[in-house]
């Protein structure tokens, strides 16, 4: 979990070889739905939006920014 000035991120690194695994994608779908529900609740209490990032291990580096991770790894769902 990462909190920024503008939002909250549920971040899950996975090995690149697992990114298309059916179980990983099913869990990612569930996490994305959870973030949608948490975001709706946050709107009611003037809180921050939640987003789910499914991050391939090989994109993580010292120079990576949070904005860069969001741009490249935001999970939009497979449905």
C-alpha positions as CSV (number, residue, x, y, z in Angstrom):
1,X,0.0,0.0,0.0
2,X,1.3,3.4,-1.0
3,X,-0.4,6.7,0.0
4,X,0.4,9.8,-2.0
5,X,-1.0,13.4,-1.7
6,X,-3.7,12.5,-4.3
7,X,-4.6,8.8,-3.7
8,X,-3.9,5.4,-2.3
9,X,-2.3,2.5,-4.3
10,X,-2.6,-1.2,-3.7
11,X,0.6,-2.4,-5.3
12,X,1.3,-6.0,-6.1
13,X,4.6,-7.1,-7.7
14,X,4.6,-10.4,-9.6
15,X,7.2,-12.3,-11.6
16,X,6.8,-11.4,-15.3
17,X,6.1,-15.1,-16.0
18,X,3.0,-14.9,-13.7
19,X,1.4,-11.9,-15.3
20,X,-1.0,-14.0,-17.5
21,X,-1.7,-16.7,-14.9
22,X,-5.4,-17.2,-14.5
23,X,-5.2,-17.2,-10.7
24,X,-3.1,-14.0,-10.6
25,X,-5.6,-12.3,-12.9
26,X,-8.6,-13.5,-10.9
27,X,-7.0,-12.1,-7.7
28,X,-6.1,-8.9,-9.6
29,X,-9.8,-8.5,-10.7
30,X,-10.9,-8.9,-7.1
31,X,-8.3,-6.4,-5.9
32,X,-9.4,-3.9,-8.6
33,X,-13.1,-4.3,-7.5
34,X,-12.1,-3.8,-3.9
35,X,-10.3,-0.6,-4.9
36,X,-13.5,0.6,-6.7
37,X,-15.6,0.0,-3.6
38,X,-13.0,1.6,-1.3
39,X,-12.9,4.6,-3.7
40,X,-16.7,5.0,-3.5
41,X,-16.6,4.9,0.2
42,X,-13.7,7.4,0.3
43,X,-15.8,9.8,-1.8
44,X,-18.5,9.7,1.0
45,X,-15.9,10.8,3.6
46,X,-13.8,13.1,1.5
47,X,-11.1,10.5,1.3
48,X,-8.6,9.5,-1.4
49,X,-9.3,7.3,-4.5
50,X,-7.8,3.8,-4.5
51,X,-6.1,2.2,-7.5
52,X,-4.6,-1.3,-8.0
53,X,-1.3,-1.8,-9.6
54,X,-0.2,-5.2,-10.9
55,X,3.6,-4.7,-11.3
56,X,5.9,-7.0,-13.3
57,X,9.0,-7.5,-11.2
58,X,11.3,-6.5,-14.0
59,X,9.9,-2.9,-14.3
60,X,10.8,-2.1,-10.7
61,X,14.0,-0.1,-10.5
62,X,15.6,2.6,-8.3
63,X,14.7,5.4,-10.7
64,X,11.1,4.4,-11.1
65,X,8.6,7.0,-9.8
66,X,5.1,6.3,-8.4
67,X,3.6,8.2,-11.4
68,X,5.6,6.0,-13.7
69,X,4.3,2.9,-12.0
70,X,0.8,4.1,-12.2
71,X,1.2,5.0,-15.9
72,X,2.6,1.6,-16.8
73,X,1.0,-0.8,-14.3
74,X,-2.5,0.4,-13.5
75,X,-4.8,-2.7,-13.7
76,X,-7.9,-1.9,-15.6
77,X,-9.3,-5.4,-15.5
78,X,-9.6,-8.2,-18.0
79,X,-13.4,-8.3,-18.3
